Amino acid sequence: MAIMKVIEVLSESKKSWEDATAKGIARAGKNVKGIKSAYVQSQSAVVSNNKVTAYRVNLKVTFEVK
């Protein structure tokens, strides 16, 4: 039986929501080992002068507790 834990990660990218997700997982992976999945709970965009300037995601990251 495996014990799993979920943490919340907020991430931002100037490129896309997909890039924000990848950056969030990469950053979480520096401190958390055994990441198994990520759930995008929400997405939002920063707008300036009628243009999207940044993409943000709120991730639920699941990893195995050893």
PyMOL Python script that loads the backbone (N, CA, C, O; Angstrom):
from pymol import cmd

cmd.read_pdbstr("""\
ATOM      1  N   MET A   1       0.840  -1.182   0.000  1.00  0.00           N
ATOM      2  CA  MET A   1       0.000   0.000   0.000  1.00  0.00           C
ATOM      3  C   MET A   1       0.882   1.241   0.000  1.00  0.00           C
ATOM      4  O   MET A   1       1.824   1.343   0.786  1.00  0.00           O
ATOM      5  N   ALA A   2       0.574   2.171  -0.874  1.00  0.00           N
ATOM      6  CA  ALA A   2       1.341   3.405  -0.962  1.00  0.00           C
ATOM      7  C   ALA A   2       0.576   4.534  -0.287  1.00  0.00           C
ATOM      8  O   ALA A   2      -0.650   4.605  -0.370  1.00  0.00           O
ATOM      9  N   ILE A   3       1.304   5.404   0.375  1.00  0.00           N
ATOM     10  CA  ILE A   3       0.724   6.598   0.973  1.00  0.00           C
ATOM     11  C   ILE A   3       1.051   7.769   0.047  1.00  0.00           C
ATOM     12  O   ILE A   3       2.211   7.995  -0.297  1.00  0.00           O
ATOM     13  N   MET A   4       0.029   8.502  -0.345  1.00  0.00           N
ATOM     14  CA  MET A   4       0.201   9.635  -1.253  1.00  0.00           C
ATOM     15  C   MET A   4      -0.116  10.932  -0.518  1.00  0.00           C
ATOM     16  O   MET A   4      -0.941  10.962   0.395  1.00  0.00           O
ATOM     17  N   LYS A   5       0.552  11.992  -0.931  1.00  0.00           N
ATOM     18  CA  LYS A   5       0.310  13.315  -0.367  1.00  0.00           C
ATOM     19  C   LYS A   5       0.069  14.286  -1.514  1.00  0.00           C
ATOM     20  O   LYS A   5       0.623  14.117  -2.601  1.00  0.00           O
ATOM     21  N   VAL A   6      -0.755  15.299  -1.277  1.00  0.00           N
ATOM     22  CA  VAL A   6      -1.077  16.301  -2.289  1.00  0.00           C
ATOM     23  C   VAL A   6      -0.655  17.677  -1.773  1.00  0.00           C
ATOM     24  O   VAL A   6      -0.966  18.051  -0.642  1.00  0.00           O
ATOM     25  N   ILE A   7       0.054  18.421  -2.617  1.00  0.00           N
ATOM     26  CA  ILE A   7       0.404  19.798  -2.302  1.00  0.00           C
ATOM     27  C   ILE A   7      -0.157  20.708  -3.385  1.00  0.00           C
ATOM     28  O   ILE A   7      -0.441  20.262  -4.496  1.00  0.00           O
ATOM     29  N   GLU A   8      -0.312  21.967  -3.058  1.00  0.00           N
ATOM     30  CA  GLU A   8      -0.807  22.948  -4.013  1.00  0.00           C
ATOM     31  C   GLU A   8       0.367  23.785  -4.503  1.00  0.00           C
ATOM     32  O   GLU A   8       1.179  24.255  -3.706  1.00  0.00           O
ATOM     33  N   VAL A   9       0.450  23.970  -5.822  1.00  0.00           N
ATOM     34  CA  VAL A   9       1.528  24.734  -6.438  1.00  0.00           C
ATOM     35  C   VAL A   9       0.916  25.779  -7.366  1.00  0.00           C
ATOM     36  O   VAL A   9       0.055  25.462  -8.187  1.00  0.00           O
ATOM     37  N   LEU A  10       1.358  27.006  -7.231  1.00  0.00           N
ATOM     38  CA  LEU A  10       0.943  28.078  -8.129  1.00  0.00           C
ATOM     39  C   LEU A  10       2.114  28.400  -9.035  1.00  0.00           C
ATOM     40  O   LEU A  10       3.239  28.552  -8.560  1.00  0.00           O
ATOM     41  N   SER A  11       1.865  28.506 -10.338  1.00  0.00           N
ATOM     42  CA  SER A  11       2.946  28.732 -11.291  1.00  0.00           C
ATOM     43  C   SER A  11       2.496  29.702 -12.378  1.00  0.00           C
ATOM     44  O   SER A  11       1.304  29.845 -12.648  1.00  0.00           O
ATOM     45  N   GLU A  12       3.480  30.370 -13.000  1.00  0.00           N
ATOM     46  CA  GLU A  12       3.184  31.371 -14.023  1.00  0.00           C
ATOM     47  C   GLU A  12       4.171  31.260 -15.177  1.00  0.00           C
ATOM     48  O   GLU A  12       5.332  30.903 -14.981  1.00  0.00           O
ATOM     49  N   SER A  13       3.698  31.568 -16.381  1.00  0.00           N
ATOM     50  CA  SER A  13       4.534  31.568 -17.587  1.00  0.00           C
ATOM     51  C   SER A  13       4.077  32.685 -18.508  1.00  0.00           C
ATOM     52  O   SER A  13       2.901  33.050 -18.517  1.00  0.00           O
ATOM     53  N   LYS A  14       4.981  33.212 -19.260  1.00  0.00           N
ATOM     54  CA  LYS A  14       4.635  34.214 -20.270  1.00  0.00           C
ATOM     55  C   LYS A  14       4.231  33.549 -21.589  1.00  0.00           C
ATOM     56  O   LYS A  14       3.716  34.218 -22.485  1.00  0.00           O
ATOM     57  N   LYS A  15       4.463  32.221 -21.716  1.00  0.00           N
ATOM     58  CA  LYS A  15       4.184  31.493 -22.967  1.00  0.00           C
ATOM     59  C   LYS A  15       2.788  30.903 -23.050  1.00  0.00           C
ATOM     60  O   LYS A  15       2.034  31.196 -23.978  1.00  0.00           O
ATOM     61  N   SER A  16       2.437  30.044 -22.044  1.00  0.00           N
ATOM     62  CA  SER A  16       1.183  29.296 -22.127  1.00  0.00           C
ATOM     63  C   SER A  16       0.855  28.644 -20.789  1.00  0.00           C
ATOM     64  O   SER A  16       1.686  28.591 -19.883  1.00  0.00           O
ATOM     65  N   TRP A  17      -0.394  28.141 -20.687  1.00  0.00           N
ATOM     66  CA  TRP A  17      -0.768  27.389 -19.492  1.00  0.00           C
ATOM     67  C   TRP A  17       0.023  26.088 -19.412  1.00  0.00           C
ATOM     68  O   TRP A  17       0.387  25.649 -18.320  1.00  0.00           O
ATOM     69  N   GLU A  18       0.290  25.472 -20.554  1.00  0.00           N
ATOM     70  CA  GLU A  18       1.076  24.236 -20.566  1.00  0.00           C
ATOM     71  C   GLU A  18       2.482  24.486 -20.029  1.00  0.00           C
ATOM     72  O   GLU A  18       3.008  23.682 -19.259  1.00  0.00           O
ATOM     73  N   ASP A  19       3.088  25.596 -20.434  1.00  0.00           N
ATOM     74  CA  ASP A  19       4.426  25.941 -19.948  1.00  0.00           C
ATOM     75  C   ASP A  19       4.391  26.255 -18.454  1.00  0.00           C
ATOM     76  O   ASP A  19       5.306  25.880 -17.721  1.00  0.00           O
ATOM     77  N   ALA A  20       3.353  26.931 -18.005  1.00  0.00           N
ATOM     78  CA  ALA A  20       3.211  27.211 -16.569  1.00  0.00           C
ATOM     79  C   ALA A  20       3.105  25.909 -15.786  1.00  0.00           C
ATOM     80  O   ALA A  20       3.679  25.787 -14.703  1.00  0.00           O
ATOM     81  N   THR A  21       2.374  24.933 -16.326  1.00  0.00           N
ATOM     82  CA  THR A  21       2.252  23.624 -15.674  1.00  0.00           C
ATOM     83  C   THR A  21       3.600  22.920 -15.608  1.00  0.00           C
ATOM     84  O   THR A  21       3.982  22.403 -14.558  1.00  0.00           O
ATOM     85  N   ALA A  22       4.322  22.898 -16.724  1.00  0.00           N
ATOM     86  CA  ALA A  22       5.641  22.249 -16.765  1.00  0.00           C
ATOM     87  C   ALA A  22       6.609  22.916 -15.792  1.00  0.00           C
ATOM     88  O   ALA A  22       7.367  22.232 -15.103  1.00  0.00           O
ATOM     89  N   LYS A  23       6.587  24.245 -15.732  1.00  0.00           N
ATOM     90  CA  LYS A  23       7.469  24.964 -14.809  1.00  0.00           C
ATOM     91  C   LYS A  23       7.119  24.662 -13.358  1.00  0.00           C
ATOM     92  O   LYS A  23       8.008  24.510 -12.521  1.00  0.00           O
ATOM     93  N   GLY A  24       5.835  24.577 -13.062  1.00  0.00           N
ATOM     94  CA  GLY A  24       5.406  24.263 -11.704  1.00  0.00           C
ATOM     95  C   GLY A  24       5.856  22.884 -11.261  1.00  0.00           C
ATOM     96  O   GLY A  24       6.322  22.707 -10.135  1.00  0.00           O
ATOM     97  N   ILE A  25       5.718  21.905 -12.147  1.00  0.00           N
ATOM     98  CA  ILE A  25       6.153  20.537 -11.832  1.00  0.00           C
ATOM     99  C   ILE A  25       7.673  20.478 -11.674  1.00  0.00           C
ATOM    100  O   ILE A  25       8.180  19.849 -10.745  1.00  0.00           O
ATOM    101  N   ALA A  26       8.393  21.131 -12.577  1.00  0.00           N
ATOM    102  CA  ALA A  26       9.860  21.137 -12.502  1.00  0.00           C
ATOM    103  C   ALA A  26      10.335  21.767 -11.197  1.00  0.00           C
ATOM    104  O   ALA A  26      11.258  21.262 -10.558  1.00  0.00           O
ATOM    105  N   ARG A  27       9.711  22.856 -10.808  1.00  0.00           N
ATOM    106  CA  ARG A  27      10.120  23.533  -9.565  1.00  0.00           C
ATOM    107  C   ARG A  27       9.766  22.700  -8.350  1.00  0.00           C
ATOM    108  O   ARG A  27      10.573  22.591  -7.426  1.00  0.00           O
ATOM    109  N   ALA A  28       8.581  22.108  -8.326  1.00  0.00           N
ATOM    110  CA  ALA A  28       8.188  21.252  -7.205  1.00  0.00           C
ATOM    111  C   ALA A  28       9.125  20.048  -7.108  1.00  0.00           C
ATOM    112  O   ALA A  28       9.449  19.596  -6.010  1.00  0.00           O
ATOM    113  N   GLY A  29       9.560  19.531  -8.259  1.00  0.00           N
ATOM    114  CA  GLY A  29      10.438  18.370  -8.289  1.00  0.00           C
ATOM    115  C   GLY A  29      11.811  18.611  -7.687  1.00  0.00           C
ATOM    116  O   GLY A  29      12.523  17.657  -7.374  1.00  0.00           O
ATOM    117  N   LYS A  30      12.193  19.861  -7.521  1.00  0.00           N
ATOM    118  CA  LYS A  30      13.479  20.167  -6.874  1.00  0.00           C
ATOM    119  C   LYS A  30      13.444  19.852  -5.384  1.00  0.00           C
ATOM    120  O   LYS A  30      14.477  19.550  -4.786  1.00  0.00           O
ATOM    121  N   ASN A  31      12.254  19.922  -4.780  1.00  0.00           N
ATOM    122  CA  ASN A  31      12.121  19.675  -3.343  1.00  0.00           C
ATOM    123  C   ASN A  31      11.328  18.421  -3.007  1.00  0.00           C
ATOM    124  O   ASN A  31      11.467  17.871  -1.914  1.00  0.00           O
ATOM    125  N   VAL A  32      10.497  17.967  -3.938  1.00  0.00           N
ATOM    126  CA  VAL A  32       9.626  16.823  -3.695  1.00  0.00           C
ATOM    127  C   VAL A  32      10.009  15.694  -4.645  1.00  0.00           C
ATOM    128  O   VAL A  32      10.090  15.895  -5.857  1.00  0.00           O
ATOM    129  N   LYS A  33      10.240  14.527  -4.100  1.00  0.00           N
ATOM    130  CA  LYS A  33      10.588  13.360  -4.921  1.00  0.00           C
ATOM    131  C   LYS A  33       9.368  12.461  -5.078  1.00  0.00           C
ATOM    132  O   LYS A  33       8.482  12.454  -4.224  1.00  0.00           O
ATOM    133  N   GLY A  34       9.325  11.718  -6.150  1.00  0.00           N
ATOM    134  CA  GLY A  34       8.257  10.744  -6.358  1.00  0.00           C
ATOM    135  C   GLY A  34       6.944  11.335  -6.825  1.00  0.00           C
ATOM    136  O   GLY A  34       5.881  10.801  -6.509  1.00  0.00           O
ATOM    137  N   ILE A  35       6.996  12.449  -7.587  1.00  0.00           N
ATOM    138  CA  ILE A  35       5.758  13.035  -8.101  1.00  0.00           C
ATOM    139  C   ILE A  35       5.109  12.041  -9.062  1.00  0.00           C
ATOM    140  O   ILE A  35       5.758  11.523  -9.971  1.00  0.00           O
ATOM    141  N   LYS A  36       3.812  11.782  -8.846  1.00  0.00           N
ATOM    142  CA  LYS A  36       3.077  10.807  -9.654  1.00  0.00           C
ATOM    143  C   LYS A  36       2.086  11.450 -10.611  1.00  0.00           C
ATOM    144  O   LYS A  36       1.835  10.923 -11.695  1.00  0.00           O
ATOM    145  N   SER A  37       1.515  12.596 -10.213  1.00  0.00           N
ATOM    146  CA  SER A  37       0.521  13.240 -11.078  1.00  0.00           C
ATOM    147  C   SER A  37       0.337  14.696 -10.689  1.00  0.00           C
ATOM    148  O   SER A  37       0.768  15.145  -9.627  1.00  0.00           O
ATOM    149  N   ALA A  38      -0.320  15.416 -11.588  1.00  0.00           N
ATOM    150  CA  ALA A  38      -0.680  16.807 -11.320  1.00  0.00           C
ATOM    151  C   ALA A  38      -2.054  17.062 -11.913  1.00  0.00           C
ATOM    152  O   ALA A  38      -2.355  16.632 -13.027  1.00  0.00           O
ATOM    153  N   TYR A  39      -2.874  17.758 -11.164  1.00  0.00           N
ATOM    154  CA  TYR A  39      -4.216  18.114 -11.584  1.00  0.00           C
ATOM    155  C   TYR A  39      -4.274  19.633 -11.681  1.00  0.00           C
ATOM    156  O   TYR A  39      -3.985  20.330 -10.708  1.00  0.00           O
ATOM    157  N   VAL A  40      -4.647  20.146 -12.849  1.00  0.00           N
ATOM    158  CA  VAL A  40      -4.784  21.589 -13.014  1.00  0.00           C
ATOM    159  C   VAL A  40      -6.138  21.982 -12.437  1.00  0.00           C
ATOM    160  O   VAL A  40      -7.183  21.724 -13.034  1.00  0.00           O
ATOM    161  N   GLN A  41      -6.100  22.610 -11.269  1.00  0.00           N
ATOM    162  CA  GLN A  41      -7.337  22.980 -10.584  1.00  0.00           C
ATOM    163  C   GLN A  41      -7.957  24.226 -11.216  1.00  0.00           C
ATOM    164  O   GLN A  41      -9.178  24.318 -11.349  1.00  0.00           O
ATOM    165  N   SER A  42      -7.115  25.178 -11.601  1.00  0.00           N
ATOM    166  CA  SER A  42      -7.652  26.380 -12.237  1.00  0.00           C
ATOM    167  C   SER A  42      -6.591  27.037 -13.112  1.00  0.00           C
ATOM    168  O   SER A  42      -5.390  26.818 -12.949  1.00  0.00           O
ATOM    169  N   GLN A  43      -7.073  27.838 -14.035  1.00  0.00           N
ATOM    170  CA  GLN A  43      -6.212  28.596 -14.937  1.00  0.00           C
ATOM    171  C   GLN A  43      -6.687  30.041 -14.920  1.00  0.00           C
ATOM    172  O   GLN A  43      -7.879  30.316 -14.783  1.00  0.00           O
ATOM    173  N   SER A  44      -5.736  30.959 -15.061  1.00  0.00           N
ATOM    174  CA  SER A  44      -6.097  32.367 -15.174  1.00  0.00           C
ATOM    175  C   SER A  44      -5.044  33.065 -16.018  1.00  0.00           C
ATOM    176  O   SER A  44      -3.964  32.529 -16.266  1.00  0.00           O
ATOM    177  N   ALA A  45      -5.378  34.264 -16.451  1.00  0.00           N
ATOM    178  CA  ALA A  45      -4.455  35.031 -17.286  1.00  0.00           C
ATOM    179  C   ALA A  45      -4.338  36.444 -16.736  1.00  0.00           C
ATOM    180  O   ALA A  45      -5.300  37.008 -16.215  1.00  0.00           O
ATOM    181  N   VAL A  46      -3.143  37.001 -16.863  1.00  0.00           N
ATOM    182  CA  VAL A  46      -2.907  38.392 -16.504  1.00  0.00           C
ATOM    183  C   VAL A  46      -3.036  39.200 -17.791  1.00  0.00           C
ATOM    184  O   VAL A  46      -2.447  38.845 -18.812  1.00  0.00           O
ATOM    185  N   VAL A  47      -3.804  40.284 -17.743  1.00  0.00           N
ATOM    186  CA  VAL A  47      -4.046  41.091 -18.932  1.00  0.00           C
ATOM    187  C   VAL A  47      -3.558  42.514 -18.699  1.00  0.00           C
ATOM    188  O   VAL A  47      -3.817  43.115 -17.656  1.00  0.00           O
ATOM    189  N   SER A  48      -2.849  43.038 -19.689  1.00  0.00           N
ATOM    190  CA  SER A  48      -2.379  44.414 -19.643  1.00  0.00           C
ATOM    191  C   SER A  48      -2.550  45.029 -21.029  1.00  0.00           C
ATOM    192  O   SER A  48      -2.105  44.454 -22.022  1.00  0.00           O
ATOM    193  N   ASN A  49      -3.189  46.184 -21.101  1.00  0.00           N
ATOM    194  CA  ASN A  49      -3.441  46.846 -22.381  1.00  0.00           C
ATOM    195  C   ASN A  49      -4.138  45.928 -23.387  1.00  0.00           C
ATOM    196  O   ASN A  49      -3.776  45.885 -24.563  1.00  0.00           O
ATOM    197  N   ASN A  50      -5.139  45.200 -22.905  1.00  0.00           N
ATOM    198  CA  ASN A  50      -5.933  44.284 -23.738  1.00  0.00           C
ATOM    199  C   ASN A  50      -5.136  43.127 -24.327  1.00  0.00           C
ATOM    200  O   ASN A  50      -5.551  42.546 -25.329  1.00  0.00           O
ATOM    201  N   LYS A  51      -3.999  42.781 -23.726  1.00  0.00           N
ATOM    202  CA  LYS A  51      -3.197  41.642 -24.188  1.00  0.00           C
ATOM    203  C   LYS A  51      -2.873  40.751 -23.000  1.00  0.00           C
ATOM    204  O   LYS A  51      -2.638  41.227 -21.890  1.00  0.00           O
ATOM    205  N   VAL A  52      -2.865  39.452 -23.255  1.00  0.00           N
ATOM    206  CA  VAL A  52      -2.469  38.501 -22.216  1.00  0.00           C
ATOM    207  C   VAL A  52      -0.958  38.610 -22.035  1.00  0.00           C
ATOM    208  O   VAL A  52      -0.192  38.449 -22.984  1.00  0.00           O
ATOM    209  N   THR A  53      -0.547  38.885 -20.804  1.00  0.00           N
ATOM    210  CA  THR A  53       0.887  39.029 -20.516  1.00  0.00           C
ATOM    211  C   THR A  53       1.457  37.863 -19.726  1.00  0.00           C
ATOM    212  O   THR A  53       2.674  37.678 -19.687  1.00  0.00           O
ATOM    213  N   ALA A  54       0.588  37.068 -19.091  1.00  0.00           N
ATOM    214  CA  ALA A  54       1.060  35.904 -18.337  1.00  0.00           C
ATOM    215  C   ALA A  54      -0.079  34.917 -18.150  1.00  0.00           C
ATOM    216  O   ALA A  54      -1.250  35.290 -18.079  1.00  0.00           O
ATOM    217  N   TYR A  55       0.296  33.650 -18.072  1.00  0.00           N
ATOM    218  CA  TYR A  55      -0.643  32.549 -17.853  1.00  0.00           C
ATOM    219  C   TYR A  55      -0.337  31.942 -16.489  1.00  0.00           C
ATOM    220  O   TYR A  55       0.823  31.692 -16.160  1.00  0.00           O
ATOM    221  N   ARG A  56      -1.375  31.710 -15.703  1.00  0.00           N
ATOM    222  CA  ARG A  56      -1.187  31.159 -14.359  1.00  0.00           C
ATOM    223  C   ARG A  56      -2.003  29.885 -14.195  1.00  0.00           C
ATOM    224  O   ARG A  56      -3.112  29.762 -14.716  1.00  0.00           O
ATOM    225  N   VAL A  57      -1.424  28.937 -13.453  1.00  0.00           N
ATOM    226  CA  VAL A  57      -2.129  27.703 -13.121  1.00  0.00           C
ATOM    227  C   VAL A  57      -2.019  27.433 -11.630  1.00  0.00           C
ATOM    228  O   VAL A  57      -1.028  27.780 -10.987  1.00  0.00           O
ATOM    229  N   ASN A  58      -3.046  26.814 -11.102  1.00  0.00           N
ATOM    230  CA  ASN A  58      -3.066  26.328  -9.731  1.00  0.00           C
ATOM    231  C   ASN A  58      -3.095  24.809  -9.845  1.00  0.00           C
ATOM    232  O   ASN A  58      -4.079  24.238 -10.314  1.00  0.00           O
ATOM    233  N   LEU A  59      -2.014  24.153  -9.415  1.00  0.00           N
ATOM    234  CA  LEU A  59      -1.861  22.705  -9.560  1.00  0.00           C
ATOM    235  C   LEU A  59      -2.032  21.988  -8.232  1.00  0.00           C
ATOM    236  O   LEU A  59      -1.650  22.502  -7.180  1.00  0.00           O
ATOM    237  N   LYS A  60      -2.602  20.810  -8.290  1.00  0.00           N
ATOM    238  CA  LYS A  60      -2.598  19.870  -7.174  1.00  0.00           C
ATOM    239  C   LYS A  60      -1.611  18.777  -7.574  1.00  0.00           C
ATOM    240  O   LYS A  60      -1.872  18.008  -8.499  1.00  0.00           O
ATOM    241  N   VAL A  61      -0.487  18.709  -6.882  1.00  0.00           N
ATOM    242  CA  VAL A  61       0.592  17.779  -7.226  1.00  0.00           C
ATOM    243  C   VAL A  61       0.576  16.624  -6.222  1.00  0.00           C
ATOM    244  O   VAL A  61       0.618  16.837  -5.010  1.00  0.00           O
ATOM    245  N   THR A  62       0.515  15.411  -6.744  1.00  0.00           N
ATOM    246  CA  THR A  62       0.467  14.210  -5.899  1.00  0.00           C
ATOM    247  C   THR A  62       1.800  13.488  -5.956  1.00  0.00           C
ATOM    248  O   THR A  62       2.363  13.274  -7.030  1.00  0.00           O
ATOM    249  N   PHE A  63       2.303  13.111  -4.769  1.00  0.00           N
ATOM    250  CA  PHE A  63       3.560  12.361  -4.711  1.00  0.00           C
ATOM    251  C   PHE A  63       3.470  11.297  -3.625  1.00  0.00           C
ATOM    252  O   PHE A  63       2.654  11.375  -2.707  1.00  0.00           O
ATOM    253  N   GLU A  64       4.333  10.307  -3.763  1.00  0.00           N
ATOM    254  CA  GLU A  64       4.347   9.182  -2.827  1.00  0.00           C
ATOM    255  C   GLU A  64       5.212   9.509  -1.629  1.00  0.00           C
ATOM    256  O   GLU A  64       6.330  10.004  -1.768  1.00  0.00           O
ATOM    257  N   VAL A  65       4.683   9.228  -0.450  1.00  0.00           N
ATOM    258  CA  VAL A  65       5.429   9.413   0.797  1.00  0.00           C
ATOM    259  C   VAL A  65       6.152   8.117   1.104  1.00  0.00           C
ATOM    260  O   VAL A  65       5.533   7.055   1.162  1.00  0.00           O
ATOM    261  N   LYS A  66       7.436   8.197   1.296  1.00  0.00           N
ATOM    262  CA  LYS A  66       8.245   6.993   1.591  1.00  0.00           C
ATOM    263  C   LYS A  66       8.300   6.712   3.070  1.00  0.00           C
ATOM    264  O   LYS A  66       8.933   5.745   3.492  1.00  0.00           O
TER     265      LYS A  66
END
""", "prot")
cmd.dss("prot")
cmd.show_as("cartoon", "prot")
cmd.util.cbc("prot")
cmd.orient("prot")
